[in-house]
Amino acid sequence: MATAPIIDTSAVLDLSEPLQLDGGQVLPGVQIAYETQGELNAAKDNAILVCHALTGDHHLVSDHPITGKPGWWVRMVGPGKPIDTDRYFVICANVIGSCMGSTGPASLAPDGKPWAMRFPVITIRDMVRGHVALLDALGIDCLHAVVGGSMGGMQTLSLAANFPDRTRAALVIASTARHSAQNIAFHEMGRQAIMADNEWREGDYYDHGRGPEKGLAVARMAAHITYLSEAGLTEKFGRRLQDRHEKTFGFDADFQIESYLRYQGLTFSGRFDANSYLYITRAMDYFDLAEEHGGPLANAFAASKARFCLVSFDTDWLYPTSDSRNVVQALNAAGKPVSFVELSAPYGHDSFLLDVPALDRVVAGFLG
C-alpha cells in the first residue's frame, strides 16, 4: 500500500519591516512560518498562541514534513481536546533563528548567501517580537491565551511581561523565568560539541554537502538526558543489553540506553540545523526576565493584564518546581491572579509532551 505524501500545511508571513533585536542589530527580510487550526471568530478574541520548545517547530498538529511524524502536541490540540479547535483559533509560529521555515542562520541574507554565523544573536524577547508581528498581520489585538512548555514557557512569560495588552491569559508549563548555571552548562557542552566537529567550518558548511552531524548528534544526546528522569530511564532501559546476551568488551552500544541515545542523536541531526541549535540555545541562556525589568521579577509583570497558571512536574530536574514557585511568588507580589500546580509524572521534563491526563485537565480547566 502506497504511503500518502506528507503535505506541508505551513503558511509563511513576510514581515514588511525589519525586526529590531535586543542585541542592537536589525534583521531584514524576516519570514515567520506558522500553522493555524480552528476558525478565528468575528470578534477575533478566541485566538490561542502556542509556543514551541527548543527543538520543536510550528507543526503542532500536522505531520512533520521531514520526519512524517504527527505534530508534536497532537494529543493536546484538536477538536474536543484540551486546547479545543472547535472553540479556539490556535496559532503556532516557528521562532526566528530556527531552521523550519522562519528566518534563521540557514536562510539567505541580503547578499544571497546563507547567513550562517553572520546571523545576529537573538533573544527570547526577539522571538516574541516575531510572534507579535504575526498577530498584527492576522489582525489579532489580544489573545484569549498564550501557552507554552519549556522554551515555549519562556516565550509565554516574555509575551505576558513585555506585551502586557496582548493576552488575557498565560499558561506556563515546565519552564523558568531565567536559565540557571546548570542549564547554561549543558547548553555550552552541546555547543562545544558542534563547534569541535571538523565539518562545522566556522558555521560555513551549507555549500559543502554536509554539516557537523556528529557534533550535533552529541549535543542532542547530552540535552536529551536532561529531558528525562532517572526513574524513567531505569524503568525503560535499566542496565539491559541491546540485542545481545553478553557484553562485547568494546565500545559498541552494549546497553539499550546507549543505543537509544545514539538513535536520538542520529535522527535529530537529520532534521535540524546545527547553527540554529547554537543560536536558540544561546537565546535561552540569555533569558532572565527579572534582569530585563530592572531586578525584582515582580517588576516584569507590573503592567500585565493576564491571569496566569504555572505547572511543574515532580520529576523535572531541568526546570524544577522551585523555578515555577519563584514565578508564582513574583506574580503574587505584583498582585496578579495566578494558580499553580505540581503534577506527578514519571517522565521528567518531557512530561508536558507525553501522556499525563492530569495536565490535560489543568489545561482544559484554565483555558475554559
C-alpha positions as CSV (number, residue, x, y, z in Angstrom):
1,M,0.0,0.0,0.0
2,A,1.5,3.4,-1.0
3,T,2.2,5.9,1.7
4,A,0.3,9.1,1.5
5,P,2.5,12.1,0.7
6,I,3.3,14.5,3.5
7,I,1.6,17.8,2.9
8,D,3.2,20.9,4.5
9,T,0.3,23.0,5.8
10,S,2.6,25.9,6.8
11,A,1.9,29.4,5.9
12,V,4.7,32.0,5.7
13,L,4.5,35.6,6.6
14,D,6.9,38.1,5.1
15,L,7.4,40.9,7.6
16,S,7.0,44.3,6.0
17,E,9.5,45.9,8.3
18,P,12.9,44.8,9.6
19,L,12.9,43.3,13.2
20,Q,14.7,45.3,15.8
21,L,16.7,43.0,18.1
22,D,17.8,43.2,21.7
23,G,21.4,43.0,20.6
24,G,21.1,46.3,18.8
25,Q,21.0,44.9,15.3
26,V,18.2,45.0,12.8
27,L,17.2,41.8,11.0
28,P,15.8,42.5,7.5
29,G,13.6,40.3,5.3
30,V,12.2,38.3,8.1
31,Q,9.9,35.4,7.4
32,I,7.7,33.7,10.0
33,A,6.4,30.2,9.3
34,Y,3.3,29.3,11.2
35,E,0.3,26.9,11.4
36,T,-3.2,27.6,12.4
37,Q,-6.1,25.3,13.5
38,G,-9.7,26.1,14.0
39,E,-11.5,29.3,13.0
40,L,-11.0,32.9,14.1
41,N,-14.3,34.3,15.2
42,A,-15.7,37.7,14.1
43,A,-14.6,39.4,17.2
44,K,-11.1,37.9,16.8
45,D,-11.0,37.2,20.5
46,N,-10.8,33.4,20.5
47,A,-7.1,33.0,19.5
48,I,-4.6,30.9,21.4
49,L,-0.9,31.2,20.6
50,V,1.1,28.0,21.4
51,C,4.8,28.5,21.7
52,H,7.2,25.6,20.9
53,A,10.3,24.3,22.7
54,L,13.9,24.3,21.7
55,T,13.8,21.5,19.1
56,G,10.2,22.0,18.2
57,D,8.5,23.9,15.4
58,H,5.1,25.1,14.2
59,H,3.9,21.7,13.2
60,L,1.7,21.5,16.2
61,V,-0.9,19.1,14.7
62,S,0.1,18.5,11.1
63,D,2.6,15.8,10.2
64,H,6.2,16.9,10.2
65,P,7.3,17.4,6.6
66,I,10.8,15.8,7.2
67,T,10.1,13.0,9.6
68,G,6.5,12.3,8.7
69,K,5.7,12.0,12.4
70,P,2.5,13.5,13.9
71,G,2.6,17.1,15.2
72,W,4.4,17.5,18.5
73,W,1.2,18.3,20.5
74,V,-1.4,16.4,18.6
75,R,-2.6,14.8,21.9
76,M,-3.3,18.3,23.4
77,V,-4.7,20.3,20.4
78,G,-7.7,19.4,18.2
79,P,-11.5,19.1,18.2
80,G,-12.7,18.3,21.7
81,K,-9.2,18.2,23.1
82,P,-7.9,20.4,26.0
83,I,-7.0,23.1,23.5
84,D,-10.2,22.7,21.6
85,T,-10.0,23.8,18.0
86,D,-13.9,23.7,17.8
87,R,-13.7,26.7,20.2
88,Y,-10.4,28.3,19.6
89,F,-8.3,29.6,16.7
90,V,-4.9,28.0,17.5
91,I,-1.7,29.5,16.2
92,C,1.8,28.1,16.4
93,A,4.7,30.0,14.9
94,N,8.2,28.8,14.3
95,V,10.7,31.0,16.2
96,I,13.2,33.2,14.4
97,G,16.6,31.6,14.5
98,S,15.1,28.2,13.7
99,C,15.5,26.1,10.6
100,M,11.9,25.1,9.9
101,G,10.6,28.0,7.8
102,S,11.3,31.1,9.9
103,T,14.3,33.2,9.2
104,G,17.5,31.7,10.7
105,P,21.2,31.0,10.1
106,A,20.4,28.8,7.1
107,S,18.2,31.4,5.5
108,L,19.6,33.6,2.7
109,A,21.0,37.0,3.8
110,P,20.5,40.1,1.5
111,D,23.7,39.1,-0.4
112,G,22.1,35.9,-1.5
113,K,24.3,33.7,0.7
114,P,23.2,31.8,3.9
115,W,23.5,34.0,7.0
116,A,25.5,31.2,8.8
117,M,27.3,32.9,11.7
118,R,26.7,36.3,10.4
119,F,23.1,35.9,11.7
120,P,22.7,38.2,14.7
121,V,22.4,36.7,18.2
122,I,18.8,36.7,19.2
123,T,16.9,36.5,22.5
124,I,13.6,35.0,23.7
125,R,12.1,38.5,23.5
126,D,13.2,38.8,19.9
127,M,11.4,35.6,19.1
128,V,8.3,37.0,20.8
129,R,8.6,40.2,18.7
130,G,8.2,37.9,15.7
131,H,5.1,36.3,17.2
132,V,3.6,39.8,17.9
133,A,4.3,40.8,14.3
134,L,2.4,37.7,13.2
135,L,-0.5,38.6,15.5
136,D,-0.6,42.1,14.0
137,A,-0.7,40.6,10.5
138,L,-3.6,38.4,11.5
139,G,-5.5,41.3,13.0
140,I,-5.4,39.9,16.5
141,D,-5.1,42.6,19.1
142,C,-5.5,40.4,22.2
143,L,-5.1,36.7,22.6
144,H,-7.5,34.5,24.6
145,A,-4.3,32.9,25.9
146,V,-0.7,32.2,25.2
147,V,0.5,28.7,26.1
148,G,4.0,27.1,26.2
149,G,6.2,24.4,27.7
150,S,9.9,24.6,28.3
151,M,11.3,27.3,26.0
152,G,7.7,27.8,24.9
153,G,7.0,28.8,28.5
154,M,9.8,31.4,28.4
155,Q,8.2,32.9,25.3
156,T,4.8,32.8,27.2
157,L,6.3,34.7,30.1
158,S,8.1,37.1,27.9
159,L,4.9,38.0,25.9
160,A,2.8,38.5,29.0
161,A,5.5,40.7,30.5
162,N,6.7,42.7,27.5
163,F,3.5,43.0,25.6
164,P,1.0,43.2,28.5
165,D,-2.0,44.1,26.5
166,R,-1.7,41.2,24.0
167,T,-3.1,38.3,26.1
168,R,-5.8,37.7,28.7
169,A,-4.2,34.5,30.0
170,A,-0.8,32.8,30.2
171,L,-0.2,29.1,30.8
172,V,3.4,28.3,31.6
173,I,4.4,24.6,31.7
174,A,7.7,23.1,32.9
175,S,9.6,26.4,32.5
176,T,11.5,29.1,34.2
177,A,12.0,32.9,34.3
178,R,15.8,32.5,33.8
179,H,18.3,30.0,32.9
180,S,20.4,28.6,35.8
181,A,24.2,28.0,35.7
182,Q,23.4,24.3,35.3
183,N,21.2,24.9,32.3
184,I,23.8,27.1,30.7
185,A,26.5,24.4,31.3
186,F,24.5,21.7,29.5
187,H,24.0,24.0,26.5
188,E,27.6,25.0,26.4
189,M,28.6,21.4,26.3
190,G,26.4,20.9,23.3
191,R,27.6,24.0,21.5
192,Q,31.2,23.0,22.0
193,A,30.5,19.5,20.6
194,I,29.1,21.1,17.4
195,M,31.9,23.6,17.1
196,A,34.6,20.9,17.6
197,D,33.3,18.9,14.7
198,N,35.6,19.5,11.7
199,E,32.5,19.7,9.4
200,W,31.3,22.8,11.3
201,R,33.8,25.0,9.3
202,E,33.1,28.1,11.5
203,G,29.4,27.8,10.5
204,D,30.0,27.9,6.7
205,Y,29.0,24.3,5.9
206,Y,26.0,24.9,3.8
207,D,27.8,24.6,0.4
208,H,29.9,21.6,1.5
209,G,27.4,18.8,1.2
210,R,27.3,18.0,4.9
211,G,27.4,19.8,8.3
212,P,28.6,18.9,11.8
213,E,26.3,16.0,12.1
214,K,28.4,14.1,14.6
215,G,28.7,17.2,16.9
216,L,25.0,17.9,16.6
217,A,24.2,14.3,17.5
218,V,26.3,14.5,20.6
219,A,24.7,17.8,21.6
220,R,21.3,16.2,21.2
221,M,22.3,13.2,23.3
222,A,23.5,15.4,26.1
223,A,20.4,17.5,26.1
224,H,18.0,14.6,25.8
225,I,19.4,13.2,29.1
226,T,18.2,16.3,30.8
227,Y,14.7,15.9,29.5
228,L,14.3,12.5,31.2
229,S,14.1,11.3,34.8
230,E,16.3,8.7,36.5
231,A,13.2,6.7,37.4
232,G,12.0,6.8,33.8
233,L,15.4,5.8,32.4
234,T,15.6,2.9,34.9
235,E,12.1,1.6,34.1
236,K,12.5,1.9,30.4
237,F,16.1,0.7,30.0
238,G,17.8,-0.2,33.3
239,R,21.1,-1.9,32.5
240,R,19.6,-4.1,29.9
241,L,21.8,-5.1,26.9
242,Q,20.9,-4.2,23.4
243,D,20.3,-7.1,21.0
244,R,22.9,-9.3,22.8
245,H,23.3,-11.6,25.7
246,E,26.8,-10.6,26.8
247,K,28.9,-7.5,26.9
248,T,31.2,-7.1,23.9
249,F,34.1,-5.6,26.0
250,G,34.3,-2.9,23.3
251,F,32.8,0.5,22.6
252,D,29.7,-0.5,20.6
253,A,26.3,0.3,22.1
254,D,26.2,-2.6,24.5
255,F,23.4,-1.1,26.6
256,Q,19.9,-0.2,25.5
257,I,20.2,3.3,26.8
258,E,23.4,3.8,24.7
259,S,21.5,2.6,21.5
260,Y,18.6,4.9,22.3
261,L,20.7,8.0,22.7
262,R,22.6,7.3,19.5
263,Y,19.3,6.9,17.7
264,Q,18.1,10.2,19.1
265,G,21.3,12.0,18.0
266,L,21.2,10.5,14.6
267,T,17.6,11.3,13.8
268,F,17.9,14.8,15.2
269,S,20.9,15.6,13.0
270,G,18.8,14.7,10.0
271,R,16.1,17.3,10.7
272,F,17.7,20.2,12.5
273,D,20.4,22.7,11.6
274,A,23.4,22.9,13.8
275,N,23.8,26.7,13.6
276,S,20.2,27.0,14.6
277,Y,20.9,24.9,17.7
278,L,23.7,27.3,18.6
279,Y,21.6,30.4,18.3
280,I,18.5,29.1,20.0
281,T,20.4,27.6,23.0
282,R,22.2,31.0,23.3
283,A,18.8,32.8,23.4
284,M,17.6,30.5,26.2
285,D,20.8,31.1,28.1
286,Y,20.4,34.8,27.9
287,F,16.9,34.6,29.2
288,D,16.5,36.4,32.5
289,L,13.1,38.1,32.8
290,A,14.0,39.9,36.1
291,E,17.2,41.3,34.7
292,E,15.2,42.6,31.7
293,H,13.0,44.6,34.0
294,G,15.5,46.1,36.4
295,G,15.9,43.5,39.1
296,P,12.9,42.1,41.0
297,L,10.9,39.6,38.9
298,A,7.7,41.1,40.1
299,N,8.6,44.2,38.1
300,A,8.2,42.2,34.9
301,F,4.5,41.6,35.5
302,A,3.5,45.1,36.8
303,A,1.6,46.1,33.6
304,S,0.3,42.7,32.7
305,K,-3.5,42.3,32.3
306,A,-3.3,38.5,32.2
307,R,-4.3,35.8,34.6
308,F,-1.6,33.1,34.9
309,C,-1.3,29.4,35.5
310,L,2.0,27.7,36.3
311,V,2.5,23.9,36.0
312,S,5.6,21.9,37.1
313,F,6.4,18.2,37.3
314,D,7.8,16.4,40.3
315,T,10.5,14.6,38.3
316,D,11.6,17.5,36.2
317,W,15.2,18.4,37.3
318,L,15.9,20.6,34.3
319,Y,13.3,23.2,35.3
320,P,12.3,22.0,38.8
321,T,9.2,23.0,40.7
322,S,11.2,25.7,42.6
323,D,11.6,27.6,39.3
324,S,7.8,27.7,38.9
325,R,7.3,28.7,42.5
326,N,9.7,31.7,42.0
327,V,7.5,32.9,39.2
328,V,4.3,32.4,41.3
329,Q,5.8,34.4,44.2
330,A,6.7,37.2,41.8
331,L,3.2,37.2,40.4
332,N,1.7,37.3,43.9
333,A,4.0,40.2,44.8
334,A,2.8,42.0,41.6
335,G,-0.9,41.4,42.6
336,K,-1.7,39.2,39.6
337,P,-4.2,36.4,39.5
338,V,-2.2,33.1,39.4
339,S,-2.8,29.4,40.0
340,F,-0.1,26.8,40.4
341,V,0.1,23.0,40.5
342,E,2.9,20.5,40.7
343,L,1.9,17.3,38.9
344,S,3.3,13.8,39.5
345,A,4.6,12.1,36.3
346,P,7.5,9.6,35.8
347,Y,8.8,11.2,32.6
348,G,10.9,14.1,33.8
349,H,10.9,17.4,31.9
350,D,9.4,15.8,28.8
351,S,6.2,15.1,30.8
352,F,4.4,18.1,29.1
353,L,4.7,16.3,25.8
354,L,3.6,12.9,27.0
355,D,0.5,11.2,28.3
356,V,-0.2,12.9,31.6
357,P,-4.0,13.1,32.0
358,A,-3.8,15.5,34.9
359,L,-2.1,18.0,32.6
360,D,-5.0,17.7,30.2
361,R,-7.4,18.5,32.9
362,V,-5.4,21.6,34.1
363,V,-5.1,22.9,30.5
364,A,-8.8,22.5,29.7
365,G,-9.8,23.9,33.0
366,F,-7.6,27.0,32.8
367,L,-8.5,27.8,29.2
368,G,-12.2,27.2,29.6
